[in-house]
Amino acid sequence: MQLIRVNRTQTQGSSIRGAIQLIGEPHSVDFSEDDLAKMELPQGFYQPDMYQDFARKIKHEKKKLLDLWTNQKARENTIAGIIASNSVTPFL
């Protein structure tokens, strides 16, 4: 497999989408890894602190959600579901 194209998708929080092909197929490579690195470096994508901070935030939000659920369960309330966008795995 060969990565041939990388696009940023602004509507998905600047997600990166890639296109691949079998090696030897006719499509030419249409991106530069250097260009991607130039965009990512100023944002700190290569610094562990960015990901450690993100992990702390996720843990904090998880605790808040679990506390909310526990509180609602203690009150014998029912949570019917949580709806998420199509780019996130929803849970019910």
Backbone torsions as a table, in degrees:
resi	resn	phi	psi	omega
1	MET	NA	150.8	-177.3
2	GLN	-140.1	130.0	175.0
3	LEU	-76.3	124.2	-176.2
4	ILE	-116.3	-19.0	-178.3
5	ARG	-152.2	141.2	175.7
6	VAL	-132.2	127.9	178.2
7	ASN	-126.5	143.4	171.9
8	ARG	-89.7	139.6	179.1
9	THR	-115.2	99.2	-175.6
10	GLN	-61.1	-33.1	-177.5
11	THR	-69.8	-14.8	179.4
12	GLN	-109.5	36.5	179.1
13	GLY	67.8	36.0	-179.4
14	SER	65.2	35.1	175.0
15	SER	-60.3	155.8	176.5
16	ILE	-109.1	129.3	176.2
17	ARG	-116.1	134.5	-179.4
18	GLY	-117.5	152.8	174.6
19	ALA	-117.4	139.2	-178.9
20	ILE	-126.2	163.0	174.4
21	GLN	-147.7	165.4	173.2
22	LEU	-68.9	141.8	178.3
23	ILE	-58.7	134.3	-179.6
24	GLY	95.2	-7.3	177.4
25	GLU	-72.6	167.0	-167.1
26	PRO	-77.4	-14.0	-175.3
27	HIS	-77.1	136.9	-179.7
28	SER	-86.0	157.6	177.6
29	VAL	-69.9	130.1	-173.1
30	ASP	-124.4	43.9	174.9
31	PHE	-161.1	162.9	178.0
32	SER	-122.5	125.5	177.0
33	GLU	-62.5	-32.9	177.7
34	ASP	-63.5	-40.0	178.2
35	ASP	-62.6	-42.1	177.9
36	LEU	-62.6	-44.8	-179.9
37	ALA	-61.9	-39.0	179.0
38	LYS	-63.2	-34.1	177.6
39	MET	-75.8	-35.1	-173.3
40	GLU	-84.3	-32.6	-177.3
41	LEU	-54.7	-50.7	-178.9
42	PRO	-63.2	-21.3	-179.2
43	GLN	-88.5	-4.4	175.9
44	GLY	83.1	19.0	-177.0
45	PHE	-63.2	-16.7	-177.7
46	TYR	-104.2	13.3	-179.9
47	GLN	-109.5	125.6	-179.3
48	PRO	-59.1	-29.8	-178.4
49	ASP	-57.8	-36.2	-179.7
50	MET	-60.2	-44.1	-176.9
51	TYR	-77.3	-33.4	176.3
52	GLN	-66.3	-40.8	177.1
53	ASP	-64.2	-42.7	178.3
54	PHE	-61.1	-43.2	179.4
55	ALA	-62.2	-40.0	177.1
56	ARG	-62.2	-43.1	179.5
57	LYS	-63.7	-41.6	179.1
58	ILE	-63.6	-44.5	178.0
59	LYS	-59.4	-42.2	-179.9
60	HIS	-63.0	-46.2	179.7
61	GLU	-65.9	-37.0	177.6
62	LYS	-62.4	-44.1	179.2
63	LYS	-61.8	-43.0	178.7
64	LYS	-60.8	-42.7	-180.0
65	LEU	-66.8	-44.6	178.7
66	LEU	-63.3	-38.9	176.5
67	ASP	-62.6	-42.0	178.0
68	LEU	-61.2	-47.9	179.7
69	TRP	-61.8	-42.8	179.8
70	THR	-62.0	-42.7	179.1
71	ASN	-62.5	-44.8	-179.8
72	GLN	-66.4	-37.3	178.6
73	LYS	-66.7	-40.4	178.6
74	ALA	-62.4	-29.8	177.9
75	ARG	-86.5	3.3	-178.4
76	GLU	61.3	31.6	173.6
77	ASN	-87.1	159.5	-179.7
78	THR	-113.3	135.3	172.6
79	ILE	-105.6	116.3	-174.4
80	ALA	-79.7	-33.1	-178.7
81	GLY	174.9	163.4	175.9
82	ILE	-124.2	124.4	-177.4
83	ILE	-98.4	137.6	-179.6
84	ALA	-128.7	165.2	177.6
85	SER	-68.2	169.7	-178.3
86	ASN	-71.1	-7.5	179.6
87	SER	-99.0	5.5	-179.6
88	VAL	-126.3	148.1	177.4
89	THR	-80.1	113.4	179.2
90	PRO	-79.8	157.1	173.5
91	PHE	-133.2	145.5	-178.3
92	LEU	-123.0	NA	NA
